Amino acid sequence: MRQGKVFYKENYTGIISETHDGEFKFQYDKKYIDRYPKDFLTFTMPVREEPYIDNRLFPFFEGLIPEGWLLDIATENWKINTNDRMGLLLACCQDCIGAVSVEPL
């Protein structure tokens, strides 16, 4: 299982995971839920205790992955297949433009 710690405005928000069977899960951290109940990452993923689960990487996290020539550089330098979306998220999204970042666990 691959996992990343998700941060929003430098606050630890939760964990994004990819299971061995290719399922994706995002779970808000309990402390984040208690402290910031209205500070969601995206309108499609409001703060809640139940995990978000899907068989594809959530569109919000897909949007953090670089595109075009920057994606080409990332895939060549880290030898990551362009279809390995979780691998790209973990490799490229530690210092994103904007308020969200993902650090590999």
C-alpha positions in Angstrom: 0.0 0.0 0.0 1.3 3.5 -0.9 0.3 6.4 1.2 0.8 10.1 1.5 0.2 12.7 4.2 -2.0 15.5 2.9 -1.6 19.1 4.1 -3.8 22.1 3.6 -2.3 25.5 4.4 0.5 23.7 6.3 -2.1 21.8 8.5 -2.0 18.1 8.4 -5.4 17.1 6.9 -5.4 13.4 6.4 -4.0 10.4 4.5 -4.4 9.4 0.8 -3.8 5.7 0.1 -3.7 3.3 -2.7 -4.4 -0.3 -1.7 -2.8 -3.4 -3.3 -6.0 -4.0 -5.3 -5.9 -0.5 -6.8 -8.5 1.2 -4.6 -8.0 4.8 -3.5 -9.0 6.1 -0.1 -8.8 9.5 1.5 -9.4 9.8 5.2 -9.6 13.2 7.0 -7.6 13.1 10.3 -9.7 13.2 13.4 -7.9 16.2 14.9 -8.4 18.1 11.6 -12.1 17.3 11.7 -12.4 18.6 15.3 -10.3 21.7 14.7 -11.4 22.7 11.1 -14.8 21.2 10.5 -15.5 23.7 7.7 -12.1 23.8 6.0 -12.5 21.1 3.3 -10.0 20.4 0.5 -12.6 20.6 -2.2 -16.4 20.9 -2.5 -16.6 17.3 -3.6 -14.9 16.1 -0.5 -16.3 18.0 2.5 -14.9 17.2 6.0 -16.4 14.0 7.4 -15.3 11.1 9.5 -16.1 8.4 6.9 -13.3 7.8 4.4 -13.7 8.6 0.7 -13.2 5.4 -1.4 -13.0 5.1 -5.2 -11.4 2.8 -7.8 -9.8 5.9 -9.4 -7.7 8.6 -8.0 -10.0 11.4 -6.9 -10.3 14.2 -9.4 -9.1 16.8 -6.9 -5.8 14.9 -6.4 -5.5 14.2 -10.2 -5.5 18.0 -10.6 -2.4 18.4 -8.5 -0.3 16.2 -10.8 1.7 18.2 -13.4 0.8 18.1 -17.1 2.6 18.7 -20.4 6.3 19.2 -20.5 6.6 19.2 -16.7 4.9 15.8 -16.6 7.4 14.6 -19.2 10.3 15.8 -17.0 8.9 14.1 -13.9 8.2 10.8 -15.7 11.7 10.7 -17.2 13.6 11.8 -14.0 11.8 9.5 -11.6 11.1 6.7 -14.1 7.4 6.8 -13.3 4.8 5.6 -15.9 2.3 8.3 -16.8 -0.5 5.9 -15.8 0.9 5.6 -12.3 -1.2 8.4 -10.9 -0.5 7.7 -7.2 3.3 7.4 -8.0 3.2 10.8 -9.7 1.1 12.3 -6.9 3.7 11.2 -4.3 6.7 12.2 -6.4 5.5 15.6 -7.7 3.1 17.1 -5.2 5.2 17.8 -2.1 5.6 21.4 -3.1 2.6 22.3 -5.2 1.4 25.7 -6.3 -1.6 26.4 -4.0 -2.6 25.4 -0.5 -2.4 21.6 -0.8 0.6 19.3 -0.7 1.2 15.6 -0.4 4.2 14.0 1.3 4.9 10.3 0.8 4.8 8.0 3.8 
